[in-house]
Amino acid sequence: MLDAPRGARFTRTPAPTRVSALPETREEREQRLLRQMVGNPRVAYRLEHGQLPHWMIVAKERREQAEREVRAANRVEVDPDPFPPRKPRGRHRAPRWRGGWAAATLTYGMALAAGMVISQVAGLLL
């Protein structure tokens, strides 16, 4: 096999062609598969007794009814929240500074004044 030329080392099976242009329905597919599995005991049991036991269907209906009753009982008129929660920011972003423009202006002014004082003191010392 390794001595074979490139492209001929492995066999390639052609893709299966579809016979029907229309997609088959769920029932058609189920019938086709059941015909293929004629001797399977599980398939025979399913055909005889149904897909699910009756008690499972009843239990599901009871659960759904209980959920509907709970939802109906919990359906209380709630006033909309006057302060809806803010959308969380991503971890890669710095948290929002809550000082506002006034605090930013005061900080900038204090840094400017400190720089002026330092330059005056440095001028006197030199």
N, C-alpha and C positions, 0 to 999 in steps of 0.2 A: 504494500500500500504506500509506503514512503517513497518507493522508487517511481511511482506513477507521476506523470507530469502535473504541473500546477493546474488546478481547476478540475482534474479528474480523480482526485484522491478520495472524495466522498461522493456518494450518490445523492442526487437531488430528486425528491419526489415532486411531481407537479401539484400545484394547488388544486383542491377539489373544486369542481364547477357546480354551481347551483342549478338545479333542475327547474325550479319554479322562479319566475320573475317576481311574484308577489310573496311577501313574507307570510309564513304560516301563522295561524292564530294559536292561542294557548291550547285550545281544545284539540286542534289538529296535531300539534306537537305531542300532547299527552297521549293521544290515541296511537300515534306512530311509535312512541317509546314503549307503550304497553304491548303493542304487537311484537316488538323486539324482545321483550322480557316475558314471554309466555310461560316458561317453566319455573319462574322464580317464585318461591313460596311466600315471600313477603308481599309481592305484588298480588298474589292470589288472596292473601289475608286482607289486604287493603281493599280489593274489589268486593270482598264479601262483607266486611265490617265497616267500611267507610274510611275516610282519611283520618278523622279524629274520633275518639270515643265521645258519646253523648255527654258524659259528665264534664268533659273538658269544655265543651261548647257552653253548657249551662254555667260553669264556674266563670268563664270569661264574660258572659252576659251579666252575671251578678256583680263582678268587679267593675265593669263599665257603668252599671247603674249606680253603684255606691260612689264612684268617682263623680258622676253627674250630680248626685245629691250633695256631695261635699262642696263641689264648685258652686251650686245654687245657694247653699247655706253661707258660703264665704263671700258671695257677691254683695258687698256692702258699698254704698256710694262713698267714695273717698274724694275729698277735695284735692285738686292738683297741688303739688308742693310749690309754695311761692319761691323757694330757692332750690331749683333743681341742681343736682350734683354736677360739678364741673367734669369735663372729659379729662381722664387722666393723661398726663403728658408722658412721653416715652422716657425710658431711663437714660437714653443717650443725651438728653437735653438737660441743661442746667435748670434748676427750679426757678420759677418766676420770682423776681424780687418785688416785694410788696410795698416798698417805700414810696413809690409814686414820683411824680416829677418834682415836687417841692423838696423832697429829701435828696434827690439827685442834684438839684441846683445848689442846695446848701453844701453838699459834700464837695462839689466842684469849686464853689467859692472859697471854702475853707482850705482846700488844697492850693488854690491860687494865692491866697493871702499868706499861707505858710511859705510858699516859694518866694514871694516878695520879701518876707522878713528874713529868710535865710540868705537871700542875695544881698540885702542891706548889711547884715551882720558880717558876711564874708567880705564885703567891700571895706568895712571898718577895720577888720582884722588884718587885711593885707595892706 
